[in-house]
Amino acid sequence: MTTGDPTRPSPSILDPDVPVAELVAPTRRAEARAAMALVAGLRDAGVAVRDLAVVARDLDDYEEPLYRAAVQCGIAPVFWTQLRVTRTRPFALIESVCGALDARELDAETLSRPLEHRWCPPGASGSEWPIDPAEVQRMADALPDGSRPPSGWRAAIRSTPCIDDRSLAYLEWLEEQPAPSPKAVTSVLGDVLEAYERLGLPVTKARDSPALLETERDARGVVRVRTLVRQLRHKYDDRLADGTVERSWGDVAELAGLIATQRPGRREHSNARAVDVLEANDVWQLDVPYVIAVGLVDGEWPRKTESALPPELCEEILAGTGRSRGLAPRPAWTDGRDRDQLDDVIRAAGNGLVVTRHAETTDGEERRRSYLLERLDPERIPDDERRRLVAPDRELPRAVHGMRPGGNGGAAPDE
C-alpha cells in the first residue's frame, strides 16, 4: 500500500486466459464511438451480437454517448440499467404533490412546484395542459411573499395581474383532496400519474432530441412510479398499523423515497437482437465471448472516494495498527469493489477483452489512465488503427482481429 494513500494498492499483474487490448481515444464521445465501432466491426466479421457486450463501471456518463455512437454505427443497443427513479420527473411530480398536500400553509415555491413538474387536472384533455414552465416561473415570481393555505392563495392569485386562471383549477384540486390513507394514496397519486402520462409525456417527446433518450427515460419513469404507487399503498398500510408513520402526506412522500431508493437487482430491458450494454455490477457470473469495457480512467474506474478522516488515519485503520486497530474500516476507503468488478469483467470474457479510456475532458483537461490497468498489461492499439476503426470503411485493429478464432494471433486481416 502506498504511504499516505490508503485507496491505492500495490499493483499485482493478473494473467487473463484471453487476450486483452487497450484503446485510447481523445474524448469520452470518441471513446464511445470507438467502442461501438468495435461492436460493429466484430459483427461484420461474423460475430453474433449476442456474443458481444459493452460494460461501464457506471452508465450515468456513458449511456448518452454510447447510444448516439450505436445509432451512428447501425447498432441497436439495450442498456441493462437500474433506473434511478428519484431522478425522474414522474417521481419529482408525486413528491412535490405530496409536499403541497402536506403543508397547511404553502409558500409560492411549494405551491408552484407541482406545476413546474407538469401537474395536470385528472381527466383534462386538449392543448391547455400542462402549463409551460416559463409561465409557472412568472407566476411564482409575481405572487406575494409569505405562506398561506390554498384558500388564501385563491384571493392572492385573483388579485395578481398576468396570472393564468388555470392555477385556480390547481388550487381547487388541492383543497378537494382527502386526508392520506392507503386507499387515497393510490387514487390521488395514481390520477396524478395518469394525467402526466397523457399530457406531460408528449411534451418530453416534442422537445427531445432525435435519439429520444429523454422520452425513453420519462416513459420508464412513469412505469416504475406506477409500480411504486401500488407498493406504497401496502407499505403505508403496514407502517400505519405498526405506528411508525403518521397520517400525513409528508410521511407518504418520505416512504415513497425509501421504496424508490431500494434498487432491485434486475434489468430494465431484454432484447436478444440488440447488443447488451451493462454496468460492471451486473457482469458477475456472465459468460460473453467478447467484452468491451469502457471508462478505465482514474477517478471513474476506480471511483474516487472522499473521507472526512485524514488519509493517514484511514491508512492506520486499514492497516489495523496503533490505537485505531479496533476500528472497522469503511469499504468506500478502498478500491476493492472496483477491482472485484474489473475481475468479473475479465472472467466474463471468453475470447477477448478490450479496455477503453479517454485522454481528456471536453475542456481539454487531462484524464489519467486507471492504475487498475497496471494489473492487466494489455496490448495498446495504435492511434492509426483506432482512426481506421471509426472510418467509413471500418477496419478492426490487429489485436482485436486476432481475438477471433482463426484470427492469426493478431495479424492483420489481409495477412
Phi, psi and omega in degrees: 000135182286129181300133178085353179225090185288352183268349184248117181274168169288130184293141173236123185292128174270162178233080182298153179280354181235157176293146181234130178239150179242129179240129181244128179241159183297314186230173179298318179295320177294324177296315179297319179298318180294320180298314180287332174293325175297316178300312181296321180294318178293321177298315180295335179275005175105002178280129179294143182300326181293347178265014181235147175209143174249133185234136174234149176298319178213127185277356183306315183267353186248343185299312183295308179295326178292322179297313180297319179295322179296317178299318180297327183267004179072036182244141174263111180267150172236120183266113179273077184243159173258108186299130176278092190300323184293347179264006182264156179293319178302321178292317179300326179295308182292329177295316180290326176296316177300320178296319179291321180289332184282330187280126174291325175230132185247144167272174185297326181292312179296323180296318187272347186301317177300325178293325177296329179266021172072040172299138176226149179296134175304131181088356180290155178212175178090194187259006183282336184241151357281168177286137180300137182305323179297323179290322176297318180296319177297321178297313181298321180291329183277339182290151180290159178288168178097171180246149179202161177290165180307322179296327178287329178290335180301312180294323180295320180291318181294332181268358181260122180293158175061026176256133184295136178294342179297335178295334177291324176297323177295316178299316179300319179298316179302317183290334185275347187285144183284169172295152184292134173212164179307318180291320181293325178303313181292315185289313184293306183289328176296319178295320179298316182291322180296319178294323178295318181298321182284322190243331181274320181299319177300332177294318177301314181296319182294331183260359187279165174285168179303333180289342177058034180294318180294323179296316179298316180297317180296317180295319177297323178298319178300314181298314183291321180291327176298317176297319180300318181297321177295318178294325185298322180302312183288320179297318181294321177299315180296317182291325175296320182295321181268003173077019181268351174226164177252169177279078179217146178292337176295318177292327176298315179296319180295319179294323177299319178296321179295317180294318185293331183272359172275095187282114181287152180276066179217161180264155182273344184223162172204118182210109185290345182266004182241157178282138181276131174241115189239161167272151186301332180296339184259009185271342186307128177067014172276158178228104183232125183305314184235122181240134175243112182259118184258159172081029178281067183244139178298129184100342176246318176214091012282154178286134178287130181245150180243146176225145177287345181273149177298148180304324181296320179290321176301316182295321180296319179293317180297323181281342180070036182245166175066202182289348183268006187294342179272356182270146179269132178285152174276136179302330183292346180284343183247170178258023185301318181296317180296320178294318179297319180294320177295322176299320177297321178297317180297315181292332181288332185284119182271325182246326183188154180230131173243125176255135182235159177203165176246152189266342182203162177278175177296339178271002179087009179281136184293137172249126184275151178296138177298132180290348176294336179291341177296338181280346186256328184053057184285162175278126183281129176278123181298154182298323181293328177288326175296318180295322177291331179296320184264005177285163180305323179264056188327133179227124180294140174299154181305315184297322181284319177302323182289347178285339182284146175303127183079016181277009174064029173061031176106001177290156180298153183305328184264008180261000000 
